[in-house]
Amino acid sequence: MNDIVDDPENPGSEVAEPLRRAIGDRYLTYALSTIMNRALPDARDGLKPVHRRILYAMRELRLASNGRFRKSSKISGDVMGNYHPHGDAAIYDAMARLAQDFNVRYPLVDGQGNFGNIDGDNPAASRYTEARMTSVAEAMLEGLDEDSVDFRENYDGTLREPVVLPATFPHLLANGAAGIAVGMATNIPPHNIAELVDACLHLIKTPDARDDTLLNYIPGPDFPTGGVIVEPRENIANAYRTGRGSIRLQARWEVEDLGRGQWQVIVTEIPFQVQKSKLIEKIAELIQTRKIPVLADIRDESADDIRVVLEPKTKNVDPEVLMGLLFRNSDLETRFSLNMNVLIDGLTPKVCSLKEVLRAFLDFRREVLIRRSQHRMERIDHRLEVLEGFIIAFLNLDRVIDIIRYDDDPKAALMYEDWSRPHQETIARATSEKDYVSPLLGVDVDALELRDDESAAAPEIITDKTGTGATPKRFVGRSEGLSDVQADAILNMRLRSLRRLEELELIRERDALMEERAGLEDLLDSEDLQWGRISDELKDAKKKFGKDYEGGERRTTFAEATEVADVPMEALIEREPVTVVCSQMGWIRAMSGHVDLTREFKFKDGDGPRFAFHAETTDRIVLFGANGRFYTLGASNLPGGRGMGEPVRLMLDLPNDVEIVDMFVHDPERRLIVASNEGNGFIVPETDVIAQTKNGKQVLNVGEGVAKLVRKVSGDHVAVVSENRKLLVFPLDELPEMGRGKGVRLQKYKMARGRQGTLDLDGGLSDLTTFTLSEGLSWAAGSDRTRTEVDMTPWIGKRAGVGKLPPHGFPKNNRFT
């Protein structure tokens, strides 16, 4: 299949190309644009284009860290209009994140107003907030005017913007980065600047340092929200070596003593990128659903600092056990996935190790240093040229004034004047003002012979009469005249500058610049001097943003993970009596205490009682469904008895069309008989029916039938009765013990096959019970009476027999209870 596209060589014409190629080319263009211009940060300054443009726009607005604030709408508007033609909402969101000290380790934006909080609340609209740069942002822009980086045209070619910022510290690792591109992603945690600088200094001294050695300086991330890293050191080392891995982070907590043996846990720091409000909601849900039965309550008492109070249900529980359960079931413990995928030189995406990222930054800083030094030398050369012109003007002041006053084109006259010809006033001044002119010449005037010859055209008017060979600097300048730059500088000179002290200041400035220029030449010629200068700059950054900087000290600490042994939930639950009540419609609740089971319970309209029995909070409740599956509920997790309860089908994955056959308290010492309506069944240990999930556990395979009943085993014989009123008794040992299956035939029923399929003429199994043969078979003969048939000989037979009519007085509903 071909696609018709425009021919780039002949605009307006069309050519055909395969659709696969056309889509592939366009998708590749989109992917590269996403990778390079949106998602992945640059390894040199650690910024994405939108963040770089925000900082540059704030610099252009002169929003210094010690200056005024400007409306955020003005900043985002300038960024969108001048450099980043995307939605202002996205730009404002990016800028707001740079101001959030819980998201960024070293904020680049100083926000005034509501910029969001750790609870997850969004910032106020941009028209309500104001912002300016921080000192950290200014350090990112330092040297931008000194040709330290390349500039490019903005999207419409009207302005220019920097390709990268000359960051003075490894910002990529200091603040981290996160982004999702096409086919790749990045996730870099923040680190401490002081530790990063120490690692860089070590890498400068030892370029071939191993990745593991750098861990002596950078032990791990330093998150803005603090916390405790419990990841083993070898795992962190492997993650930094390969550029991929994960780091386990826990909340910081402490036990607060309330006296009289009472205590509570105070959480003071939560993991990075966890919203406090959602964390509390999750833990409150765990309390409500009783998944952590030892936790009674959670309260948020946070103000400026985080203070989350966890109140245990009993003082006897171990705080370590309580926190271990919370770490497993909530975001009080998270894993930060590290993926250091960055753009090397702004072009090539690569998953880098810690050493490679630091190396890329150091190489970039050397490039910035060289470019700044070359730029400074150009500025010095320009200034020295101007100073040379000024000195010529001061030595020939009267002649310069005459040219400016009387010449029609003073600039041309200054440029083409032969300044090697001495003037009378110059010679007189040198003779009469020896102490003053000597510094201008660079030698002692007394040691020179001055020729009073205005017509002489010699390039030097000063000769050495001492014969020592000392050659002073030119007294009046050069014979080729002034340059264009020098002429403009002289013509733009203010009159107030024509004073004696100004001449001496020019000489001092010239000497200082010459000395600085010599130092820059040495710097550019020596790689060792370059790395020494870079080391000094890094030390300055450490001093500025280290431990003395607000928030500069390490916040995230390290500890060994204390693995709490698996403790049975029952051991953590306070043992209390409850009464479990379940309605016909499946609404279940647990009432405190053992109430009278004969009392009348309240139910919803149209509903009524089904199951009611005594239990304890440490018990497990077993539910048997008509689909042959067993389900398990913890008594401590049941809703309270003040209301009507909750539907049990919301707690378990029990289909709506499946009837609840039975419900009882679990006893691990018991055995059960399960049977279907077709008369098949077997014995199963009760420990084998406990389900570990909400889906339950399949035990009885019912085929096209349904599970009819489950009975507890007690005695040595089994009695079954069918719906057509046939009773059969057989020994219990004729039933097999199984964990799962269809079972064996308990009783035989007459079947007939008709046109529409199989017809069950006997109606199937009605009830089943177990009993001790020597004691006889008992059944309910009324509301409060039972009847026992001692001699069961007429009904004893083999398993799978038909049976006989039951004894006289057997209930008409064909049930034993």
N, C-alpha and C positions, 0 to 999 in steps of 0.2 A: 504494500500500500504506500503510495507516494503522497507527499504533502506539498502544496504550492506555497512558496515563500518568495520574498523579494530578493532580487539579485543585488548584492552589495556593490558589485562593480558597475552595474547599470541601473541606477535608481529608476523606479517606475516599471521595470520589466520583472517578469516572474520566471522562476526556474522550478523544476520538480526535483525533490530529493526524498529518500525513504523516510517514512514517518518515524521509525525508530531512531534514525540519526538526528532528525529535527528535534524530537523530544529530548534525546540524550544531550544534545548540545545546549539546549535551553535550560535543562535541569542542572547541568554541570555549571553553567553560568550562575544560576541561582544558588547552588551549593557553595561555590567559591565566594560569592558575595556574602552569604550568611557566615561562613567560616571566618573570613578576613575582616569584615566590616560590622559584625554584630556580636557574635557569640564568644570567640576566643580572645583572650587578652594578649597583649604584646609582652614578650619576656623582658623587654628593656625597661619600660615604665610601668608594667602591670596593669594598664588601663585598656578598656574598650573605647572605640571611637566616641560614643556618646558621653562617657565620663571625661575623656580628654577635651572634648569640645565645651563641656560645661565649665571646666576649670579655666580654659582659655577665654571663654566669654566673660567669666567673672573677673579675670585679670584685665580684660579690655574695659570693663566697667569700673575698674579701680576699687574693687571690693576687698581691700587688704584686711588682714586679721585684726588690725588695730584701728580700722576705719569704720565707716558707716555701714548700715544694713540697707539692702534694697529689696523691694518686693520680689517674691519668687516668680510671680507672673512676668515681671520684666526680664528676669534672667532666662527663664524657659522660653520666653518669646524671642529674645535675642539669639539664643542657641538655635531655635527652630528657623528663624528668618535668615540667619547669617551662615550657619554651618551644618545644621542637622535637619533637613526638610522632612521630618516625621511628626507624628502627633505630639502636641505639647504636653498631653497627659503622660505619655511614656517618658518624656524628658523630665518632667517634674517628679515622677516616681523614682527615676534613677537619681536625681539630685537629692530627693528626700532620703533615700537609702544611704547616701554618703554622709548624711547628718545624723544618722541613728547610731548612737554609741553601743547599742546592743546588737547591731548587725555588722558594724565596721570597727575593727580594732583601733584604728587611728582615723577618726572622722576627718574628711577633707572639706566639709561644709559646716559652718557654724550657723545653726538654725535658731531663729527666734519665732516662737509660736508653737503650735501643735504639729509636730513632725511624727506622730505615731508613738506607740509604746510597745513594750514587750508582751502585752496582752494580745496583740494582733490588731489593735485599732488602727485605722488608716489615718494618714496625715490630713490636716485641714486643707481646704482648697488653696490653690496657689495665691489667690488674691488676699488671703488672710495671714500668710506667713512671710517672713523676711529671712534673708540669708547673706552671708559673706564667707570669704575663705578662712580657713584655719592656718596656723603657722606650718602645719604639715603640708597643706596644699601649696603654700608659698615655696616650700623647699622643693616640691615637685617642679615648679616653674623657674627655679633659680638658674640664671644664665641664658634664658630664652632670647634675650636681646643681643647676645654675643655670638650669634651664628653658630650656636652649639648643635643645632639640629636642622634638618631640612624642612622647608615649608612647601606647601602645594596650594593650588587654587582651590577655593571652595566649590560647591556644587554648581554655581552659576558663573564662576569666573570673575566675580566682582571683588572678592577679598582673598586673603591668603590665611592658611591655618597650618599649625605645626603637624608634621607627620607623627612625631613622637615627642614626649616631654623629657627634658634633661633631669630626670629624677636623681636626687642626691643620696638616696638610700634604696635598697631593693624592695620597692613598693609591692611588687607582685606577691612576694611571700609575706610582707608585713600585713597587708589587708586581705590577701587571698582573692579568689575570684570564683565565679560559678557561671556556667552557660551551657546551653544545648544547641549544637550546630546541626548540620546535616550529616548523619553518619558518624558523628563524634561529639564528645562533650568534655567539659572540664569542671573540676571541683577541687579548689586549692584552699586549705585552711589558713587562717591568719597566724602570724608568728610575732615574736617580740623583736623589736628593732635592735635593741642592744645585743641580743644573741646573734642576730643576722650579721651585724657589723663585725662582731668577733669572728664569726665564721669566714667572712670576706677577708679580714686581715690575715687570718691563717692561710687562706687560699692564695693570697698575694705572696706571702712568704714561702709557701710550699705549693706550687702550682699542681704538682702531681699527688696531692693529698687524696686519700681514699674516702669514699662516701661515708664509711662507718666512723672515720675520724671526725667528720663534721658533726656527728651526734654529740661529741663532747662539748660543743658550743651551742648546738640547736637540739636539745633533747626531745623536742616535739612541738606541736602547735601551741599557741597561746590565744585562747578564745576570748572574745570581749565579755562574754557572760561568765567567765571563770569555769568552774567545774573541776572534776578530778579525772585525769586520764589513767585508766587501769589496763591499758594495752601493754603486753610484754615488750621490753625494749627490743628484742630481736625482731618482732613483727613490725615495729616502727622503723627499724633500720632497713628491713627488706622493702617496706613501702617507699622510703626515701631513695633507696637504691634503684628500684624499678620504675618509680613514678606512679605506681598503682598500689592500692591496699585500703585498709579500713582501720579506724582508730576508735576504740571503745571509750565512751565518755559518760561519766556518772554525775549526778547532782551532788552538791556539797551539803552535808547535813550534820546536825549535832543533837545531842540529847539534852533537853532542858529539864532540870529537876524541879518538881512542883512541891516537894516536901511530902512527908508521911508516906513515902514509898511510891508516890504518883510521879509520872513523867510524861513527856510528850516530845515528839521529834520536830525540829525546826529545820526546814530546807531554806538555805540562804543563797544558793546559786543553782540554776537549772542549766541543762545542756544547751549548747549553741543551736540557734534556729528552732527552738521549741517555744511555742506560744503558751504563756502562762495560763491564760484563761482556758484553752483547750486541754491543757494538762490537768487542771483542777477538775474540769468536767469529766474527763476520762476516769480519774481516781474516784470521783463521786459516783460514777456509774458502777465502778467495781464494788464500792460499798453497798450500793443499792441492790445489786445483783448477788451480793454476798460471795463474790469470788475471792475476796480477801477478808475472811470472817474475823480476823483479829484486829481490823481497823474499824474504829467506831465513827470517826468524823474527820473532815478536812476543812480548814478555814484559811482564807487568804487575808493576812494582816499586813500586806505589803504597803509601803509608802514609797519613798524614794528608793529604798533597798527592798530586796525580795525577802519576804518572811511568810512562808507557807507552813501552817501548823498541822501536824498529823497526830491525831489523838487515838491511842490504842484502846481496844475494848477492855483489856485487862492488863494490870500491871505485871502479871506473871510472864508475859511473852517477852522474848529476847528482842531488843531493838534491831540487832543484826538480822534476825529472822524476818522481822517485819519489813525492813528495807530491802532484803533479798527478794521477798515476794513482790514488792512494788517495782524493783528494778526489772523483774521478769515480765510484769504485766502492764507497765506504763512507760511513758517517755521520760521517766526519771533516769533512765539509761538509754542512750542511743549509740549508733555507730555512724561515724563520719567517713564517708567513702572518698578516699583521696585519689584524684586522677589529674596529674600535672600535665595536661595537654595544652600547650601554649604555642604562640607564633614566634619562631626564631627569626630575628631581623625583620619582623613584621610581615613575613611572606610565607614561611614554611611551617605548617602545623606539625608538632612533634610531642610525643610523651617523653618528658625529660626527667632525669633524676635531680635530686637536690643540688648536686655539684654542678650539673649542666645549667641549671637555672641561675645559680650564683655566678658561674663563669660567663654566661651571656650578659649579665648585668655589669660585671667588671670590665669586660671588653667594650661594652657600650660606654661606660664611664671614661675609659681611656680615649675613646674616639671623641667624646665630648670635651675632654681636657685638651686634646690636640687642636680641635677646632676653635675652642675658646682662646687658646694661646696664640694661634695664628691670627685670629681676629684682633686680639689685643696688640700684637706686633704691627698689624696694619694701622691700627689707631695711633700707636706710638710713632710710627714713621710719618703719619700725616701731621701729628702734633709737632714733631721735631722740625718738619719743613716749615710749619707756621712760625715756630719759635725762631728759626734762622732768619726768617723775614723780619720778625719783630726786632731782633738784635741789630740787623742792618739798618732798620728804620731809626732805632734809638741812637746809633753811632753817627747817622747822617740826618739828624732830626730836622735841621734848618732846611736842608735840600728837599727833604720829603714834604715839609710844610709848603715850601715854595711851589713844588709840583702840584700839590693838591689845591693851592689857592689860585694859581695863575694858568695852569695848563688846561686846554680844552678837553683833553682825554687823559685824565690823571692815571687811569689804570694802565693804559698803553705806555705812558711815559715812565711809570714805575717799572714796567716789565722790560723796557728796552734801554733804560738808563745804564750807563757804564759805571757801576758802583765801585770799580777799582780805582777811579780817579779820586785822589784825596782832595778834600776841601779845607779851606783855611780854618774854618771854625772847628773842624774835626781835629786838626793838628794842635790848635790852641787848647782845645779841651783836654786832649791827651796829655799835654804838657802841664797844664795848670791843675788838673784833677787826677793826679797819679793814683792816689789811693782808691778812687772810685772807678777809674777806667781799667786798672790792672785786672780786676776779676773778669771784666768783659773779654780782655785779651788772653787771659790765662797765664801771663808772665808779668814780671816786674818791669814797669815802664822805664825805670832808671837804667836798666840793662839794655835798653834799645836805643837805636839812633833814628830820630825822626827827620825825614827829608822834607823841607818846606819847599815843595816844587809842585805847583798846581798843574803844570803842563805835562808832568811825567805820566807816562802811560804804562809804567811797569805794574805788573799784577801785585807786587808786594811793595808797600810804602814803608815797611818797617824792616830794618836790617839789624843783625846782631853785631853790635860794636865790641862785644867782649870776646868774640872769636871762639865761644864755647860750642857753637853749632846748634844752640837751642832755637827751635823754630816756633814762634808764637802762632796763635790762631790768626786768621785774617782779621785785619783791623776794620776793614770797610766792607767785607763780603766777597762776592764773586763778580767776575767781569761779564758773565753772560746775562746779568740782570735778574729780576725776580720772576718766580713762577706765577702762574695764574692764581694758585691757591694763596701764595704769599701776598700778592697784590690785593686780592679781595680781603684778606685778613687785616692788612694795614689800613685799607679804606674803611673797614667796618670798626676800627679801633675807636674807643671812646676817648674823649679829651681828658677825662679824669685819670686815664691810664698813663698819661705823659708825665710821669713823675719819677724821681730818682729811684725810689724804693721798688718801683715796678720793674726797672731794669735788672736789679739784683735778683728779684723773684724769678724772672725769666731764666736767668743763668742757673739758679738752683733747680728750677723745674726741668731744664734741659739736662742737667747732670743726673737728676733722679731718673728721668726717662731713659737716658742712655744706660744707666745701671740696670734698670728693670728690663730693658731690651736684651742686654747681655745675658741676664738670668733666663729670659724666655728662650733665647737661642740655645743655651745649655740644656734647658728642659726638653726642647724638641729634639735635641741630638742624643739624649740619654734616656733609655727605657727605664733604668733604675730610678732616675729622678721623677719620671712620670708616675711610676707606681708609688713612690714616696709621697708625692703630692696627693694622689688618690687616697692613700692611707690617712693622710691628715684630714682630708675632707670627710672621710667616713668617721673618723674619731670626733670631728665636730658634730656630725649628725647624731652620733651616740650620746655625746654630751648634751645635745639639745633635746633629744627625744628619749633619753634613757630613763633611769630611775627617778631623776629629779623632775621629769615632765609629768604633768598631771595624768595619772593612769598609765605611766610608763613602766611600772614594775610588773613582773609576771603575775598574771591572774590565775592561770590554770596550773594546777600542781599535779604531781604524779603519785601513784600509790599502787600497791599490788591488789589485784582483785581478790576479795574474800568470798569464795564460793560457799554459799550456805547449802548444807546437805538437804536433800529432798525430805521434807517433813510431811507426813500424811495430813491432809486437811482436817481430818477428825481430831488430830492432836492439837490443832490450833483453834478449834472451836470450843467455846465454853459450853459445857454440857448442861442443857436446860430441857425440861419436859415441854412438849408441844402436843397439840391435837390436830391431826391432818384431816381436812374436810375437802372432799371433791364432789361437785355436783354432777347431775346427769349430763349437762352440756359441757362438762370438762373444765369448769372454773375451780381452781384449787387455791387453798390458803392454809396457813399454819397458825393456830390460835395458841397463845401462851398458856402453859399448864395443861394438866390432864383434866379436861372438863368431862361432864357426864355425857356419854355417847347417846343416851336416850332423850336428851333434851332436844328441843326444836331449834334448828339453825335457820338463819335467814338466807334466802337466795333471791336471785333476780326473778322478775315476773316470767312465768312459763317454765321455770327451772325447778329442780327439786333435789333431794339428797341421793347420793349414789354410794360413796365410800366415806367412812369416818373411822379413825382408829388412833390410838395413842402411839407416840414416838418420842424421840429425843433429838435435839439439834445435831447430834453427832451421827445420827442414823442416815442411811441411804434408802430412798424410797424406790421400789421396783414397780414398774408399770408394764403390763403385758397387753399387747395389741392384737386385734383380730387378724393382722397380717403375719402373725407368728414371730414378731420382733419384740425383744425386751428393751425397755428404756429405763434410764437411771436418773434420779434427781436427788440432790442433797437436801436434807430436811432444813438445813440452815439457809438454803437459798430460796426457800419458798416465801412468797409474799405474806405479810402480816395478816392477822385475822380481824383487823378492825373493819375492813371493807368486805367486798364480795370476792376478793382474790383476783387472780389473773388467769386467762385461758392457758391451760397446760400445753396447748398446741403451739403457743408462742415461745415456750421454753424448750420444746422438743420438735424435731422434724417428723411429727406424727401427721400423716395425711388426714384431711378432713373427712374422708369417707371410711376411715378405719375406726371401728368401735374399740373403746377401752374394755378389755375383758376382765382384768383384775388389777388391784393395786394393793401393795403390802410393804411392810418393813423388811429390809434385807437381813437375813441371818446366814452367815457363811457356813454354819455347821449343818444346814438343812439340805435335803434333796427335794426335788419337785417332779411331779408328773405333769407333762403337757400333752394335750390331746386336741385333735381337730374334730369338726362336726361329722366327718366321714368315719370316725372311729379309729383313727390311727394315733399312736402316741408312744412315749418312751419316758425314761427317768433321766433327769439332768441335774448335776450338782448345782446348787444355787450360786456358787462362786463363778460358774461358767456363764451365767446369764447377765453379769454386770457389764454395762456398756460404758465405753470411755468417751463417746461422742454423742452429739445430739441426734445423730442418725439412728441410734439404737444398735442392737445386735440381733441378727437373724439366728433363731434357734430352731423353730419348728417350720418345716417346709410344708405349706398347706396346699400347694397346687391350685386346683379350681375351687377348693373349699375355703373355710375360714378356721382360725383358731377358736376352739370352743371354750376351753377351760384350762386352768393351772391349779394343781392341788399340792399341798404339802404332804410329804410321805411320812406316815407313822403307822406302824403295824407290820403284819406279814401277809395280808391278803388285799386284793383289789376288788371293789364292787362297782360295776358299771350298769347303768340303766339307760335304755333307749327311749326315744320319744314314742314308740309304739308299746311301751310299758312291758319291756322284757328285761329281767334282772339276771346278771351273770356275775359269779364270784370265782376268782382264780388266784393262785399264789402270786405274790409280788415278785418272786424271783424269776417268773416267766417274762418279765419286762426287761429289756436291755437298758443299760445306762450309756447314754450318748451325749456328745457335746452339741451336735447339730444333725438334723436329718428329718425324714418323714416319719420315722418310727415304724412300729409293727401294728398289725391289726389287733384291736382290743376286743371288738364284738362284731359279729357278722350280721349284716342287714340284707333282706331280700331286695333285689334290684330287678327292674324290668326295663327293656329298651323299646321305646316307641318311635313314632315317625319324627318327632321333634328332638330325639336324643334319648339320654338315659333318664328314667324316672326313679326316684328314691321312694319306694312304697312304705319303708319303715320309718322314715323321717330322720334317721341318723342318731348320733349320741346326744343324750339329754344331760346326764350328770355322772360324776365319778367320785369315789372316796376310797380311802385306805383304812383298814381296821385290823385289830388283833382277833383272830378267829376264836380263840378260847373265851374272849369276852363278849362276842356276839356283835351284830351289826345294829347300830343305833341310827335313828332318823328323827327329825322334828315332827312331833304330833300336834303341835299347837304353838301359840305364842310363847308359852313358857314351859312346855312339856316335851319330853323326848320318850321314844319307845325303842326297846331293844329286843331283837330277835336273836336268841342264843344259838339255836340249832339252825345253821345255814347249810346243812347237808344237801337238801333238795336243789339248791341253786349253785352248788360248787361244780365247776366244769373246767374244761380246757380253755385257754386263751383263744379268742376268735370264735367262740361258740355263739349260739343264738340266745340262750338263756330262757328263763321261764317267767311267768307272771309273778310279781313280788308278793310278799306275805300280805295277809289281810290287814288293812289299816295303813298301808303305805300311801304317802301323799299322792293326790291326783295330779299334781304338777310334775310328777316324776323327778323330784329333786330330794336329796338327802338333807339339805339345810334350808 
